[in-house]
């Protein structure tokens, strides 16, 4: 615990169902950042994400960190650890991907996200995992700045053509 009263603790599969409100808060945040993207409704998004979490958490080393303000869950970081090496980049035998970092709107700007990232780094160090991937929406410039201040750099840009998003259809698809 620090002077904000928020504690960070590690959890596993037993915590997944409790993540729903924070996932939905992040999902809404993504809709605000990228309003041109057509995203699943909450009722569809959460079950899909929950199923991914349930699959990823079974992989050795994967973990979820919870940020709690008293009894209230106010943030989490879900980190998926998988076997390496990467097929292109020189990497270790284990690679981590921060799949989700979510902080409740009521606690944003109070250092909770930074503390979660610090705890992710500490846990990965304990596991001997040095390679970390983090993705963010292209329009989420604030998140990109946070990650770059931590020494991460853009590695790839992912392009997409999404049938449900007119903005993302190629010129070849238009009449």
C-alpha positions as CSV (number, residue, x, y, z in Angstrom):
1,X,0.0,0.0,0.0
2,X,1.2,3.5,-0.7
3,X,-0.2,7.0,0.3
4,X,-3.1,6.5,-2.1
5,X,-4.4,3.5,-0.1
6,X,-4.2,1.3,-3.2
7,X,-2.6,-2.1,-2.9
8,X,-1.4,-4.3,-5.7
9,X,-1.6,-8.1,-5.4
10,X,-1.1,-11.0,-7.8
11,X,-4.0,-13.3,-8.6
12,X,-4.9,-16.1,-11.0
13,X,-7.9,-17.7,-12.7
14,X,-10.1,-17.2,-9.6
15,X,-10.1,-13.4,-10.2
16,X,-11.1,-13.4,-13.8
17,X,-14.9,-12.9,-13.3
18,X,-14.2,-9.9,-11.1
19,X,-12.5,-8.1,-14.0
20,X,-15.7,-7.6,-16.0
21,X,-16.5,-4.0,-14.8
22,X,-13.0,-2.8,-15.4
23,X,-12.8,-4.5,-18.9
24,X,-16.1,-2.8,-19.8
25,X,-14.7,0.6,-18.6
26,X,-11.7,0.1,-20.8
27,X,-13.9,-1.0,-23.7
28,X,-15.9,2.3,-23.3
29,X,-12.6,4.2,-23.1
30,X,-11.6,2.6,-26.4
31,X,-14.9,3.7,-28.0
32,X,-14.2,7.3,-27.0
33,X,-10.6,7.2,-28.3
34,X,-11.5,5.5,-31.6
35,X,-15.1,6.4,-32.3
36,X,-14.8,5.4,-36.0
37,X,-14.1,1.8,-35.1
38,X,-17.1,-0.5,-34.9
39,X,-16.7,-2.5,-31.6
40,X,-18.6,-5.3,-30.1
41,X,-21.4,-4.5,-27.7
42,X,-20.4,-5.0,-24.0
43,X,-22.5,-8.1,-23.9
44,X,-20.4,-9.7,-26.6
45,X,-17.0,-8.2,-25.8
46,X,-16.7,-9.3,-22.2
47,X,-17.5,-13.1,-22.8
48,X,-14.9,-13.1,-25.6
49,X,-12.3,-11.4,-23.5
50,X,-13.1,-13.6,-20.5
51,X,-12.6,-16.7,-22.6
52,X,-9.2,-15.4,-23.7
53,X,-8.2,-14.7,-20.1
54,X,-9.2,-18.2,-19.1
55,X,-7.1,-19.7,-21.8
56,X,-4.1,-17.4,-21.3
57,X,-4.0,-17.8,-17.5
58,X,-3.3,-21.6,-17.9
59,X,0.0,-20.9,-19.6
60,X,3.0,-21.1,-17.1
61,X,4.0,-17.7,-15.8
62,X,0.9,-15.8,-16.9
63,X,-0.7,-13.7,-14.2
64,X,-3.1,-10.9,-13.3
65,X,-2.3,-8.1,-10.9
66,X,-5.1,-6.5,-9.1
67,X,-5.1,-2.9,-7.8
68,X,-7.5,-2.5,-4.8
69,X,-8.6,0.5,-2.9
70,X,-9.8,-1.1,0.3
71,X,-12.3,-3.7,-0.9
72,X,-12.8,-2.0,-4.3
73,X,-11.1,-3.4,-7.4
74,X,-9.8,-0.2,-9.2
75,X,-7.4,-1.6,-11.8
76,X,-5.7,-4.7,-13.2
77,X,-2.9,-5.7,-15.5
78,X,-3.3,-9.1,-17.3
79,X,0.0,-10.5,-18.5
80,X,0.3,-13.5,-20.8
81,X,3.6,-15.3,-20.8
82,X,4.3,-17.7,-23.6
83,X,7.2,-19.7,-25.1
84,X,9.8,-18.0,-27.2
85,X,11.9,-17.3,-29.0
86,X,10.2,-15.0,-31.4
87,X,10.6,-16.1,-35.0
88,X,12.0,-12.7,-36.1
89,X,13.3,-10.6,-33.2
90,X,16.1,-11.8,-31.0
91,X,14.3,-12.7,-27.8
92,X,14.5,-15.0,-24.8
93,X,12.9,-18.4,-24.4
94,X,9.9,-16.8,-22.7
95,X,8.1,-13.7,-23.8
96,X,5.4,-11.6,-22.1
97,X,2.6,-9.6,-23.5
98,X,0.6,-7.1,-21.4
99,X,-2.8,-8.0,-22.8
100,X,-4.8,-5.5,-20.7
101,X,-4.1,-2.6,-18.4
102,X,-7.3,-1.1,-17.0
103,X,-7.8,1.5,-14.3
104,X,-11.2,2.7,-13.1
105,X,-12.1,6.2,-14.3
106,X,-12.3,7.2,-10.6
107,X,-8.6,6.3,-10.1
108,X,-7.0,7.5,-13.4
109,X,-4.3,10.1,-13.0
110,X,-3.4,8.8,-9.5
111,X,-0.5,6.6,-10.4
112,X,-2.4,3.3,-10.3
113,X,-1.5,2.4,-13.9
114,X,2.2,3.2,-13.2
115,X,2.2,1.1,-10.1
116,X,0.6,-1.8,-12.0
117,X,3.3,-1.5,-14.7
118,X,6.0,-1.4,-12.0
119,X,4.5,-4.6,-10.5
120,X,4.3,-6.3,-14.0
121,X,8.0,-5.5,-14.5
122,X,8.9,-6.8,-11.0
123,X,7.0,-10.1,-11.5
124,X,8.5,-10.6,-15.0
125,X,12.0,-10.0,-13.4
126,X,11.1,-12.7,-10.8
127,X,10.2,-15.1,-13.6
128,X,13.3,-14.3,-15.6
129,X,11.3,-12.9,-18.5
130,X,12.9,-9.8,-20.1
131,X,10.9,-9.5,-23.3
132,X,7.6,-7.6,-23.2
133,X,5.1,-6.7,-25.8
134,X,2.4,-4.1,-25.2
135,X,-0.2,-3.0,-27.8
136,X,-2.3,0.1,-27.8
137,X,-4.9,1.6,-30.1
138,X,-3.2,3.8,-32.7
139,X,-5.2,6.8,-31.5
140,X,-4.3,6.2,-27.8
141,X,-1.4,8.7,-27.8
142,X,-1.5,9.1,-24.0
143,X,-0.8,5.3,-23.5
144,X,1.9,5.4,-26.1
145,X,3.7,8.2,-24.2
146,X,3.5,6.2,-20.9
147,X,5.0,3.1,-22.5
148,X,7.7,5.1,-24.3
149,X,8.7,6.8,-21.0
150,X,9.2,3.3,-19.6
151,X,11.7,2.5,-22.4
152,X,9.4,0.6,-24.8
153,X,9.5,1.5,-28.4
154,X,7.1,1.0,-31.3
155,X,8.0,-2.3,-33.0
156,X,5.4,-2.8,-35.6
157,X,2.3,-1.1,-36.9
158,X,-0.7,-3.4,-37.4
159,X,-2.9,-2.5,-40.3
160,X,-6.5,-3.8,-40.6
161,X,-9.4,-4.0,-42.9
162,X,-12.5,-4.5,-40.8
163,X,-15.7,-5.2,-42.6
164,X,-17.8,-3.6,-40.0
165,X,-15.8,-0.3,-40.0
166,X,-16.3,1.7,-43.3
167,X,-13.3,3.9,-42.5
168,X,-11.2,0.7,-42.6
169,X,-12.3,-0.6,-46.0
170,X,-9.7,-0.4,-48.7
171,X,-10.2,1.8,-51.7
172,X,-10.6,-1.4,-53.7
173,X,-13.8,-2.2,-51.8
174,X,-15.5,1.0,-52.8
175,X,-17.6,1.4,-56.0
